[in-house]
């Protein structure tokens, strides 16, 4: 008898707890949508996944910090053309993104 009562209390308590958690989550989502936090977070995630660090870009192109913009362009053209012959679209896109990343940095310095 006591075991049955305890089991019922556990089931009822966990049901109320689960409902409360779900309702709290729904309200948190509604508040995030209302304040624009969700959109801002998604935008930041998208931007972060598309940007390349300067170090990564220099490593891909084989350019040092002292390299001039002309050297970077020469290395970009060589790598891009070589990958065009081989047919690796992935490598071509990495080379292109590296050039874009360094282009922003070099034009900011000027």
Biopython code that builds the backbone (N, CA, C, O; Angstrom):
import numpy as np
from Bio.PDB.StructureBuilder import StructureBuilder

atoms = [
    (1, "UNK", "N", (0.809, -1.192, 0.000)),
    (1, "UNK", "CA", (0.000, 0.000, 0.000)),
    (1, "UNK", "C", (0.858, 1.265, 0.000)),
    (1, "UNK", "O", (0.603, 2.192, -0.769)),
    (2, "UNK", "N", (1.869, 1.301, 0.857)),
    (2, "UNK", "CA", (2.735, 2.479, 0.946)),
    (2, "UNK", "C", (3.565, 2.629, -0.328)),
    (2, "UNK", "O", (3.810, 3.744, -0.790)),
    (3, "UNK", "N", (3.991, 1.505, -0.887)),
    (3, "UNK", "CA", (4.780, 1.534, -2.125)),
    (3, "UNK", "C", (3.979, 2.097, -3.291)),
    (3, "UNK", "O", (4.501, 2.834, -4.127)),
    (4, "UNK", "N", (2.686, 1.729, -3.330)),
    (4, "UNK", "CA", (1.803, 2.224, -4.386)),
    (4, "UNK", "C", (1.611, 3.735, -4.262)),
    (4, "UNK", "O", (1.599, 4.455, -5.260)),
    (5, "UNK", "N", (1.463, 4.196, -3.040)),
    (5, "UNK", "CA", (1.276, 5.619, -2.788)),
    (5, "UNK", "C", (2.526, 6.410, -3.187)),
    (5, "UNK", "O", (2.423, 7.469, -3.806)),
    (6, "UNK", "N", (3.683, 5.902, -2.837)),
    (6, "UNK", "CA", (4.947, 6.575, -3.198)),
    (6, "UNK", "C", (5.123, 6.596, -4.710)),
    (6, "UNK", "O", (5.545, 7.608, -5.270)),
    (7, "UNK", "N", (4.805, 5.494, -5.375)),
    (7, "UNK", "CA", (4.928, 5.441, -6.832)),
    (7, "UNK", "C", (4.004, 6.456, -7.484)),
    (7, "UNK", "O", (4.400, 7.127, -8.438)),
    (8, "UNK", "N", (2.775, 6.581, -6.984)),
    (8, "UNK", "CA", (1.831, 7.569, -7.522)),
    (8, "UNK", "C", (2.340, 8.988, -7.312)),
    (8, "UNK", "O", (2.230, 9.825, -8.209)),
    (9, "UNK", "N", (2.888, 9.262, -6.153)),
    (9, "UNK", "CA", (3.435, 10.593, -5.872)),
    (9, "UNK", "C", (4.605, 10.918, -6.817)),
    (9, "UNK", "O", (4.721, 12.045, -7.299)),
    (10, "UNK", "N", (5.449, 9.950, -7.071)),
    (10, "UNK", "CA", (6.587, 10.164, -7.981)),
    (10, "UNK", "C", (6.102, 10.444, -9.396)),
    (10, "UNK", "O", (6.609, 11.351, -10.055)),
    (11, "UNK", "N", (5.135, 9.682, -9.865)),
    (11, "UNK", "CA", (4.610, 9.868, -11.210)),
    (11, "UNK", "C", (3.946, 11.245, -11.343)),
    (11, "UNK", "O", (4.196, 11.967, -12.309)),
    (12, "UNK", "N", (3.112, 11.600, -10.382)),
    (12, "UNK", "CA", (2.418, 12.895, -10.428)),
    (12, "UNK", "C", (3.415, 14.044, -10.336)),
    (12, "UNK", "O", (3.308, 15.029, -11.067)),
    (13, "UNK", "N", (4.385, 13.911, -9.432)),
    (13, "UNK", "CA", (5.395, 14.960, -9.275)),
    (13, "UNK", "C", (6.234, 15.150, -10.527)),
    (13, "UNK", "O", (6.512, 16.282, -10.923)),
    (14, "UNK", "N", (6.640, 14.052, -11.154)),
    (14, "UNK", "CA", (7.456, 14.163, -12.367)),
    (14, "UNK", "C", (6.639, 14.726, -13.529)),
    (14, "UNK", "O", (7.185, 15.421, -14.386)),
    (15, "UNK", "N", (5.333, 14.435, -13.567)),
    (15, "UNK", "CA", (4.470, 14.986, -14.615)),
    (15, "UNK", "C", (4.392, 16.502, -14.489)),
    (15, "UNK", "O", (4.525, 17.216, -15.482)),
    (16, "UNK", "N", (4.176, 16.998, -13.265)),
    (16, "UNK", "CA", (4.113, 18.447, -13.055)),
    (16, "UNK", "C", (5.460, 19.110, -13.354)),
    (16, "UNK", "O", (5.512, 20.202, -13.919)),
    (17, "UNK", "N", (6.522, 18.452, -12.976)),
    (17, "UNK", "CA", (7.855, 18.990, -13.227)),
    (17, "UNK", "C", (8.121, 19.087, -14.729)),
    (17, "UNK", "O", (8.627, 20.102, -15.207)),
    (18, "UNK", "N", (7.782, 18.040, -15.466)),
    (18, "UNK", "CA", (7.989, 18.050, -16.917)),
    (18, "UNK", "C", (7.153, 19.144, -17.578)),
    (18, "UNK", "O", (7.639, 19.841, -18.469)),
    (19, "UNK", "N", (5.915, 19.297, -17.155)),
    (19, "UNK", "CA", (5.051, 20.353, -17.717)),
    (19, "UNK", "C", (5.642, 21.734, -17.437)),
    (19, "UNK", "O", (5.636, 22.606, -18.306)),
    (20, "UNK", "N", (6.144, 21.924, -16.237)),
    (20, "UNK", "CA", (6.748, 23.204, -15.874)),
    (20, "UNK", "C", (7.987, 23.509, -16.712)),
    (20, "UNK", "O", (8.186, 24.646, -17.140)),
    (21, "UNK", "N", (8.804, 22.512, -16.941)),
    (21, "UNK", "CA", (10.008, 22.703, -17.757)),
    (21, "UNK", "C", (9.636, 23.049, -19.190)),
    (21, "UNK", "O", (10.213, 23.966, -19.775)),
    (22, "UNK", "N", (8.690, 22.333, -19.756)),
    (22, "UNK", "CA", (8.255, 22.599, -21.131)),
    (22, "UNK", "C", (7.655, 23.999, -21.241)),
    (22, "UNK", "O", (7.951, 24.724, -22.191)),
    (23, "UNK", "N", (6.823, 24.383, -20.287)),
    (23, "UNK", "CA", (6.209, 25.709, -20.317)),
    (23, "UNK", "C", (7.269, 26.805, -20.171)),
    (23, "UNK", "O", (7.198, 27.830, -20.849)),
    (24, "UNK", "N", (8.235, 26.594, -19.303)),
    (24, "UNK", "CA", (9.318, 27.559, -19.147)),
    (24, "UNK", "C", (10.141, 27.700, -20.418)),
    (24, "UNK", "O", (10.531, 28.808, -20.787)),
    (25, "UNK", "N", (10.402, 26.600, -21.081)),
    (25, "UNK", "CA", (11.143, 26.628, -22.337)),
    (25, "UNK", "C", (10.362, 27.384, -23.408)),
    (25, "UNK", "O", (10.937, 28.170, -24.161)),
    (26, "UNK", "N", (9.068, 27.149, -23.474)),
    (26, "UNK", "CA", (8.232, 27.868, -24.452)),
    (26, "UNK", "C", (8.264, 29.373, -24.203)),
    (26, "UNK", "O", (8.367, 30.161, -25.143)),
    (27, "UNK", "N", (8.175, 29.762, -22.943)),
    (27, "UNK", "CA", (8.214, 31.181, -22.614)),
    (27, "UNK", "C", (9.581, 31.785, -22.928)),
    (27, "UNK", "O", (9.664, 32.924, -23.390)),
    (28, "UNK", "N", (10.634, 31.044, -22.685)),
    (28, "UNK", "CA", (11.979, 31.535, -22.991)),
    (28, "UNK", "C", (12.143, 31.742, -24.496)),
    (28, "UNK", "O", (12.731, 32.733, -24.927)),
    (29, "UNK", "N", (11.628, 30.814, -25.287)),
    (29, "UNK", "CA", (11.686, 30.966, -26.746)),
    (29, "UNK", "C", (10.878, 32.163, -27.210)),
    (29, "UNK", "O", (11.314, 32.919, -28.078)),
    (30, "UNK", "N", (9.697, 32.332, -26.628)),
    (30, "UNK", "CA", (8.855, 33.473, -27.004)),
    (30, "UNK", "C", (9.540, 34.786, -26.650)),
    (30, "UNK", "O", (9.500, 35.732, -27.436)),
    (31, "UNK", "N", (10.164, 34.858, -25.485)),
    (31, "UNK", "CA", (10.882, 36.070, -25.084)),
    (31, "UNK", "C", (12.072, 36.334, -25.992)),
    (31, "UNK", "O", (12.343, 37.482, -26.345)),
    (32, "UNK", "N", (12.786, 35.276, -26.373)),
    (32, "UNK", "CA", (13.942, 35.440, -27.252)),
    (32, "UNK", "C", (13.510, 35.938, -28.628)),
    (32, "UNK", "O", (14.169, 36.794, -29.219)),
    (33, "UNK", "N", (12.413, 35.404, -29.130)),
    (33, "UNK", "CA", (11.913, 35.862, -30.431)),
    (33, "UNK", "C", (11.446, 37.304, -30.355)),
    (33, "UNK", "O", (11.662, 38.091, -31.276)),
    (34, "UNK", "N", (10.810, 37.635, -29.255)),
    (34, "UNK", "CA", (10.283, 38.990, -29.076)),
    (34, "UNK", "C", (11.399, 40.025, -28.989)),
    (34, "UNK", "O", (11.282, 41.120, -29.540)),
    (35, "UNK", "N", (12.477, 39.675, -28.297)),
    (35, "UNK", "CA", (13.559, 40.640, -28.110)),
    (35, "UNK", "C", (14.582, 40.601, -29.243)),
    (35, "UNK", "O", (15.460, 41.462, -29.300)),
    (36, "UNK", "N", (14.493, 39.641, -30.129)),
    (36, "UNK", "CA", (15.418, 39.569, -31.255)),
    (36, "UNK", "C", (16.715, 38.848, -30.937)),
    (36, "UNK", "O", (17.611, 38.787, -31.779)),
    (37, "UNK", "N", (16.827, 38.310, -29.753)),
    (37, "UNK", "CA", (18.047, 37.614, -29.363)),
    (37, "UNK", "C", (18.262, 36.379, -30.233)),
    (37, "UNK", "O", (19.392, 36.082, -30.620)),
    (38, "UNK", "N", (17.200, 35.671, -30.539)),
    (38, "UNK", "CA", (17.325, 34.454, -31.330)),
    (38, "UNK", "C", (17.857, 34.780, -32.726)),
    (38, "UNK", "O", (18.732, 34.079, -33.235)),
    (39, "UNK", "N", (17.335, 35.831, -33.343)),
    (39, "UNK", "CA", (17.792, 36.202, -34.681)),
    (39, "UNK", "C", (19.256, 36.631, -34.662)),
    (39, "UNK", "O", (20.029, 36.273, -35.550)),
    (40, "UNK", "N", (19.627, 37.396, -33.647)),
    (40, "UNK", "CA", (21.009, 37.860, -33.527)),
    (40, "UNK", "C", (21.956, 36.687, -33.326)),
    (40, "UNK", "O", (23.042, 36.656, -33.904)),
    (41, "UNK", "N", (21.552, 35.729, -32.515)),
    (41, "UNK", "CA", (22.383, 34.557, -32.269)),
    (41, "UNK", "C", (22.566, 33.744, -33.538)),
    (41, "UNK", "O", (23.680, 33.327, -33.855)),
    (42, "UNK", "N", (21.480, 33.518, -34.265)),
    (42, "UNK", "CA", (21.586, 32.795, -35.525)),
    (42, "UNK", "C", (22.487, 33.513, -36.514)),
    (42, "UNK", "O", (23.287, 32.873, -37.196)),
    (43, "UNK", "N", (22.374, 34.817, -36.601)),
    (43, "UNK", "CA", (23.211, 35.602, -37.514)),
    (43, "UNK", "C", (24.680, 35.496, -37.122)),
    (43, "UNK", "O", (25.547, 35.373, -37.987)),
    (44, "UNK", "N", (24.963, 35.544, -35.824)),
    (44, "UNK", "CA", (26.343, 35.418, -35.360)),
    (44, "UNK", "C", (26.917, 34.047, -35.679)),
    (44, "UNK", "O", (28.084, 33.931, -36.054)),
    (45, "UNK", "N", (26.108, 33.014, -35.531)),
    (45, "UNK", "CA", (26.563, 31.662, -35.841)),
    (45, "UNK", "C", (26.848, 31.541, -37.328)),
    (45, "UNK", "O", (27.862, 30.963, -37.718)),
    (46, "UNK", "N", (25.975, 32.072, -38.153)),
    (46, "UNK", "CA", (26.191, 32.026, -39.608)),
    (46, "UNK", "C", (27.457, 32.779, -39.996)),
    (46, "UNK", "O", (28.253, 32.286, -40.795)),
    (47, "UNK", "N", (27.644, 33.959, -39.440)),
    (47, "UNK", "CA", (28.827, 34.753, -39.778)),
    (47, "UNK", "C", (30.101, 34.099, -39.282)),
    (47, "UNK", "O", (31.120, 34.115, -39.973)),
    (48, "UNK", "N", (30.054, 33.530, -38.104)),
    (48, "UNK", "CA", (31.243, 32.900, -37.542)),
    (48, "UNK", "C", (31.655, 31.687, -38.352)),
    (48, "UNK", "O", (32.850, 31.428, -38.500)),
    (49, "UNK", "N", (30.713, 30.950, -38.871)),
    (49, "UNK", "CA", (31.054, 29.775, -39.649)),
    (49, "UNK", "C", (31.573, 30.121, -41.031)),
    (49, "UNK", "O", (32.221, 29.286, -41.664)),
    (50, "UNK", "N", (31.311, 31.322, -41.519)),
    (50, "UNK", "CA", (31.752, 31.715, -42.851)),
    (50, "UNK", "C", (33.071, 32.462, -42.843)),
    (50, "UNK", "O", (33.768, 32.481, -43.857)),
    (51, "UNK", "N", (33.428, 33.073, -41.738)),
    (51, "UNK", "CA", (34.636, 33.870, -41.713)),
    (51, "UNK", "C", (35.851, 32.996, -41.475)),
    (51, "UNK", "O", (35.771, 31.937, -40.852)),
    (52, "UNK", "N", (36.960, 33.458, -41.980)),
    (52, "UNK", "CA", (38.210, 32.740, -41.850)),
    (52, "UNK", "C", (39.181, 33.648, -41.102)),
    (52, "UNK", "O", (39.230, 34.853, -41.348)),
    (53, "UNK", "N", (39.930, 33.078, -40.210)),
    (53, "UNK", "CA", (40.893, 33.886, -39.472)),
    (53, "UNK", "C", (42.051, 34.270, -40.378)),
    (53, "UNK", "O", (42.307, 33.624, -41.394)),
    (54, "UNK", "N", (42.739, 35.324, -39.995)),
    (54, "UNK", "CA", (43.889, 35.777, -40.781)),
    (54, "UNK", "C", (44.976, 34.701, -40.803)),
    (54, "UNK", "O", (45.599, 34.460, -41.837)),
    (55, "UNK", "N", (45.193, 34.066, -39.674)),
    (55, "UNK", "CA", (46.214, 33.024, -39.591)),
    (55, "UNK", "C", (45.894, 31.863, -40.539)),
    (55, "UNK", "O", (46.776, 31.361, -41.236)),
    (56, "UNK", "N", (44.631, 31.443, -40.559)),
    (56, "UNK", "CA", (44.226, 30.349, -41.440)),
    (56, "UNK", "C", (44.372, 30.754, -42.904)),
    (56, "UNK", "O", (44.825, 29.960, -43.729)),
    (57, "UNK", "N", (43.988, 31.993, -43.225)),
    (57, "UNK", "CA", (44.093, 32.463, -44.600)),
    (57, "UNK", "C", (45.551, 32.518, -45.042)),
    (57, "UNK", "O", (45.877, 32.116, -46.159)),
    (58, "UNK", "N", (46.418, 33.007, -44.181)),
    (58, "UNK", "CA", (47.843, 33.075, -44.527)),
    (58, "UNK", "C", (48.431, 31.678, -44.681)),
    (58, "UNK", "O", (49.282, 31.452, -45.542)),
    (59, "UNK", "N", (47.986, 30.755, -43.861)),
    (59, "UNK", "CA", (48.477, 29.378, -43.941)),
    (59, "UNK", "C", (48.038, 28.731, -45.255)),
    (59, "UNK", "O", (48.825, 28.023, -45.884)),
    (60, "UNK", "N", (46.821, 28.959, -45.669)),
    (60, "UNK", "CA", (46.314, 28.371, -46.909)),
    (60, "UNK", "C", (47.075, 28.915, -48.106)),
    (60, "UNK", "O", (47.459, 28.161, -49.001)),
    (61, "UNK", "N", (47.292, 30.222, -48.123)),
    (61, "UNK", "CA", (47.966, 30.844, -49.266)),
    (61, "UNK", "C", (49.487, 30.796, -49.153)),
    (61, "UNK", "O", (50.186, 31.078, -50.126)),
    (62, "UNK", "N", (49.997, 30.449, -48.003)),
    (62, "UNK", "CA", (51.445, 30.414, -47.824)),
    (62, "UNK", "C", (52.041, 31.808, -47.772)),
    (62, "UNK", "O", (53.159, 32.021, -48.242)),
    (63, "UNK", "N", (51.315, 32.753, -47.212)),
    (63, "UNK", "CA", (51.766, 34.135, -47.133)),
    (63, "UNK", "C", (52.144, 34.458, -45.689)),
    (63, "UNK", "O", (51.466, 34.049, -44.747)),
    (64, "UNK", "N", (53.229, 35.191, -45.538)),
    (64, "UNK", "CA", (53.644, 35.611, -44.199)),
    (64, "UNK", "C", (53.004, 36.959, -43.873)),
    (64, "UNK", "O", (52.342, 37.567, -44.714)),
    (65, "UNK", "N", (53.213, 37.409, -42.653)),
    (65, "UNK", "CA", (52.658, 38.697, -42.242)),
    (65, "UNK", "C", (53.325, 39.851, -42.983)),
    (65, "UNK", "O", (52.742, 40.926, -43.119)),
    (66, "UNK", "N", (54.547, 39.628, -43.461)),
    (66, "UNK", "CA", (55.277, 40.673, -44.181)),
    (66, "UNK", "C", (54.978, 40.683, -45.681)),
    (66, "UNK", "O", (55.436, 41.579, -46.389)),
    (67, "UNK", "N", (54.226, 39.711, -46.171)),
    (67, "UNK", "CA", (53.935, 39.622, -47.609)),
    (67, "UNK", "C", (53.128, 40.816, -48.070)),
    (67, "UNK", "O", (52.232, 41.288, -47.370)),
    (68, "UNK", "N", (53.456, 41.299, -49.259)),
    (68, "UNK", "CA", (52.693, 42.409, -49.833)),
    (68, "UNK", "C", (51.416, 41.864, -50.460)),
    (68, "UNK", "O", (51.266, 40.657, -50.651)),
    (69, "UNK", "N", (50.502, 42.770, -50.776)),
    (69, "UNK", "CA", (49.239, 42.367, -51.397)),
    (69, "UNK", "C", (49.495, 41.729, -52.762)),
    (69, "UNK", "O", (48.784, 40.804, -53.154)),
    (70, "UNK", "N", (50.498, 42.214, -53.482)),
    (70, "UNK", "CA", (50.835, 41.641, -54.790)),
    (70, "UNK", "C", (51.317, 40.194, -54.640)),
    (70, "UNK", "O", (50.984, 39.337, -55.459)),
    (71, "UNK", "N", (52.107, 39.925, -53.584)),
    (71, "UNK", "CA", (52.552, 38.548, -53.328)),
    (71, "UNK", "C", (51.363, 37.645, -53.019)),
    (71, "UNK", "O", (51.298, 36.510, -53.492)),
    (72, "UNK", "N", (50.439, 38.147, -52.235)),
    (72, "UNK", "CA", (49.245, 37.366, -51.886)),
    (72, "UNK", "C", (48.444, 37.055, -53.145)),
    (72, "UNK", "O", (47.996, 35.925, -53.336)),
    (73, "UNK", "N", (48.264, 38.059, -54.006)),
    (73, "UNK", "CA", (47.515, 37.835, -55.253)),
    (73, "UNK", "C", (48.213, 36.837, -56.163)),
    (73, "UNK", "O", (47.562, 36.010, -56.802)),
    (74, "UNK", "N", (49.537, 36.914, -56.222)),
    (74, "UNK", "CA", (50.290, 35.975, -57.061)),
    (74, "UNK", "C", (50.111, 34.540, -56.544)),
    (74, "UNK", "O", (49.884, 33.619, -57.328)),
    (75, "UNK", "N", (50.215, 34.359, -55.232)),
    (75, "UNK", "CA", (50.037, 33.021, -54.652)),
    (75, "UNK", "C", (48.604, 32.537, -54.842)),
    (75, "UNK", "O", (48.369, 31.358, -55.108)),
    (76, "UNK", "N", (47.651, 33.453, -54.705)),
    (76, "UNK", "CA", (46.244, 33.101, -54.920)),
    (76, "UNK", "C", (46.031, 32.607, -56.352)),
    (76, "UNK", "O", (45.433, 31.552, -56.563)),
    (77, "UNK", "N", (46.520, 33.368, -57.332)),
    (77, "UNK", "CA", (46.330, 32.994, -58.735)),
    (77, "UNK", "C", (46.965, 31.651, -59.040)),
    (77, "UNK", "O", (46.372, 30.830, -59.740)),
    (78, "UNK", "N", (48.161, 31.415, -58.526)),
    (78, "UNK", "CA", (48.839, 30.136, -58.755)),
    (78, "UNK", "C", (48.040, 28.978, -58.181)),
    (78, "UNK", "O", (47.788, 27.987, -58.866)),
    (79, "UNK", "N", (47.641, 29.108, -56.920)),
    (79, "UNK", "CA", (46.886, 28.029, -56.275)),
    (79, "UNK", "C", (45.526, 27.818, -56.920)),
    (79, "UNK", "O", (45.089, 26.682, -57.107)),
    (80, "UNK", "N", (44.858, 28.916, -57.259)),
    (80, "UNK", "CA", (43.525, 28.803, -57.854)),
    (80, "UNK", "C", (43.592, 28.103, -59.212)),
    (80, "UNK", "O", (42.772, 27.235, -59.510)),
    (81, "UNK", "N", (44.562, 28.483, -60.023)),
    (81, "UNK", "CA", (44.699, 27.866, -61.351)),
    (81, "UNK", "C", (45.100, 26.402, -61.247)),
    (81, "UNK", "O", (44.594, 25.571, -62.001)),
    (82, "UNK", "N", (46.002, 26.073, -60.325)),
    (82, "UNK", "CA", (46.403, 24.676, -60.149)),
    (82, "UNK", "C", (45.221, 23.813, -59.706)),
    (82, "UNK", "O", (45.069, 22.682, -60.169)),
    (83, "UNK", "N", (44.399, 24.334, -58.825)),
    (83, "UNK", "CA", (43.241, 23.566, -58.371)),
    (83, "UNK", "C", (42.163, 23.501, -59.440)),
    (83, "UNK", "O", (41.357, 22.570, -59.439)),
    (84, "UNK", "N", (42.129, 24.464, -60.350)),
    (84, "UNK", "CA", (41.170, 24.417, -61.455)),
    (84, "UNK", "C", (41.514, 23.264, -62.393)),
    (84, "UNK", "O", (40.625, 22.617, -62.946)),
    (85, "UNK", "N", (42.793, 23.016, -62.565)),
    (85, "UNK", "CA", (43.229, 21.916, -63.434)),
    (85, "UNK", "C", (42.900, 20.559, -62.815)),
    (85, "UNK", "O", (42.458, 19.640, -63.505)),
    (86, "UNK", "N", (43.119, 20.449, -61.518)),
    (86, "UNK", "CA", (42.863, 19.193, -60.814)),
    (86, "UNK", "C", (41.365, 18.967, -60.634)),
    (86, "UNK", "O", (40.888, 17.832, -60.662)),
    (87, "UNK", "N", (40.636, 20.060, -60.451)),
    (87, "UNK", "CA", (39.188, 19.955, -60.331)),
    (87, "UNK", "C", (38.670, 19.868, -58.916)),
    (87, "UNK", "O", (37.573, 19.356, -58.694)),
    (88, "UNK", "N", (39.441, 20.362, -57.941)),
    (88, "UNK", "CA", (38.997, 20.315, -56.556)),
    (88, "UNK", "C", (38.272, 21.615, -56.206)),
    (88, "UNK", "O", (38.898, 22.630, -55.905)),
    (89, "UNK", "N", (36.943, 21.561, -56.253)),
    (89, "UNK", "CA", (36.140, 22.741, -55.953)),
    (89, "UNK", "C", (36.316, 23.158, -54.495)),
    (89, "UNK", "O", (36.319, 24.350, -54.188)),
    (90, "UNK", "N", (36.461, 22.189, -53.600)),
    (90, "UNK", "CA", (36.637, 22.491, -52.177)),
    (90, "UNK", "C", (37.904, 23.312, -51.949)),
    (90, "UNK", "O", (37.881, 24.325, -51.249)),
    (91, "UNK", "N", (39.006, 22.867, -52.546)),
    (91, "UNK", "CA", (40.259, 23.603, -52.372)),
    (91, "UNK", "C", (40.190, 24.973, -53.030)),
    (91, "UNK", "O", (40.714, 25.950, -52.494)),
    (92, "UNK", "N", (39.549, 25.046, -54.183)),
    (92, "UNK", "CA", (39.397, 26.350, -54.835)),
    (92, "UNK", "C", (38.617, 27.306, -53.944)),
    (92, "UNK", "O", (38.973, 28.479, -53.828)),
    (93, "UNK", "N", (37.566, 26.819, -53.322)),
    (93, "UNK", "CA", (36.766, 27.700, -52.471)),
    (93, "UNK", "C", (37.549, 28.126, -51.231)),
    (93, "UNK", "O", (37.415, 29.264, -50.781)),
    (94, "UNK", "N", (38.367, 27.226, -50.670)),
    (94, "UNK", "CA", (39.202, 27.590, -49.528)),
    (94, "UNK", "C", (40.204, 28.670, -49.917)),
    (94, "UNK", "O", (40.410, 29.628, -49.173)),
    (95, "UNK", "N", (40.824, 28.515, -51.080)),
    (95, "UNK", "CA", (41.796, 29.498, -51.568)),
    (95, "UNK", "C", (41.097, 30.838, -51.792)),
    (95, "UNK", "O", (41.628, 31.890, -51.434)),
    (96, "UNK", "N", (39.917, 30.794, -52.379)),
    (96, "UNK", "CA", (39.175, 32.030, -52.643)),
    (96, "UNK", "C", (38.775, 32.724, -51.340)),
    (96, "UNK", "O", (38.905, 33.942, -51.222)),
    (97, "UNK", "N", (38.290, 31.957, -50.365)),
    (97, "UNK", "CA", (37.909, 32.542, -49.073)),
    (97, "UNK", "C", (39.125, 33.131, -48.359)),
    (97, "UNK", "O", (39.021, 34.158, -47.689)),
    (98, "UNK", "N", (40.272, 32.478, -48.505)),
    (98, "UNK", "CA", (41.495, 32.997, -47.888)),
    (98, "UNK", "C", (41.869, 34.332, -48.507)),
    (98, "UNK", "O", (42.256, 35.264, -47.802)),
    (99, "UNK", "N", (41.756, 34.423, -49.824)),
    (99, "UNK", "CA", (42.056, 35.693, -50.494)),
    (99, "UNK", "C", (41.083, 36.774, -50.046)),
    (99, "UNK", "O", (41.496, 37.902, -49.778)),
    (100, "UNK", "N", (39.807, 36.452, -49.962)),
    (100, "UNK", "CA", (38.810, 37.428, -49.512)),
    (100, "UNK", "C", (39.110, 37.917, -48.109)),
    (100, "UNK", "O", (39.004, 39.109, -47.824)),
    (101, "UNK", "N", (39.483, 36.999, -47.235)),
    (101, "UNK", "CA", (39.777, 37.354, -45.854)),
    (101, "UNK", "C", (40.979, 38.299, -45.784)),
    (101, "UNK", "O", (40.938, 39.307, -45.078)),
    (102, "UNK", "N", (42.033, 37.978, -46.505)),
    (102, "UNK", "CA", (43.223, 38.833, -46.492)),
    (102, "UNK", "C", (42.977, 40.144, -47.221)),
    (102, "UNK", "O", (43.570, 41.167, -46.877)),
    (103, "UNK", "N", (42.116, 40.121, -48.214)),
    (103, "UNK", "CA", (41.797, 41.342, -48.946)),
    (103, "UNK", "C", (41.177, 42.383, -48.012)),
    (103, "UNK", "O", (41.507, 43.567, -48.076)),
    (104, "UNK", "N", (40.281, 41.926, -47.152)),
    (104, "UNK", "CA", (39.674, 42.851, -46.186)),
    (104, "UNK", "C", (40.734, 43.425, -45.253)),
    (104, "UNK", "O", (40.690, 44.608, -44.916)),
    (105, "UNK", "N", (41.678, 42.600, -44.840)),
    (105, "UNK", "CA", (42.723, 43.047, -43.910)),
    (105, "UNK", "C", (43.658, 44.037, -44.596)),
    (105, "UNK", "O", (43.996, 45.071, -44.019)),
    (106, "UNK", "N", (44.077, 43.732, -45.816)),
    (106, "UNK", "CA", (45.010, 44.621, -46.523)),
    (106, "UNK", "C", (44.352, 45.953, -46.887)),
    (106, "UNK", "O", (44.998, 47.000, -46.831)),
    (107, "UNK", "N", (43.093, 45.920, -47.253)),
    (107, "UNK", "CA", (42.416, 47.181, -47.624)),
    (107, "UNK", "C", (42.108, 48.025, -46.396)),
    (107, "UNK", "O", (41.986, 49.247, -46.491)),
    (108, "UNK", "N", (41.984, 47.378, -45.248)),
    (108, "UNK", "CA", (41.779, 48.123, -44.011)),
    (108, "UNK", "C", (43.057, 48.878, -43.628)),
    (108, "UNK", "O", (42.995, 49.971, -43.065)),
    (109, "UNK", "N", (44.217, 48.282, -43.940)),
    (109, "UNK", "CA", (45.490, 48.917, -43.613)),
    (109, "UNK", "C", (45.767, 50.138, -44.466)),
    (109, "UNK", "O", (46.451, 51.063, -44.028)),
    (110, "UNK", "N", (45.243, 50.148, -45.676)),
    (110, "UNK", "CA", (45.528, 51.255, -46.597)),
    (110, "UNK", "C", (44.757, 52.495, -46.284)),
    (110, "UNK", "O", (44.900, 53.502, -46.978)),
]
sb = StructureBuilder()
sb.init_structure("model")
sb.init_model(0)
sb.init_chain("A")
sb.init_seg("    ")
for serial, (resi, resn, name, xyz) in enumerate(atoms, 1):
    if name == "N":
        sb.init_residue(resn, " ", resi, " ")
    sb.init_atom(name, np.array(xyz, "f"), 0.0, 1.0, " ", f" {name:<3s}", serial, name[0])
structure = sb.get_structure()
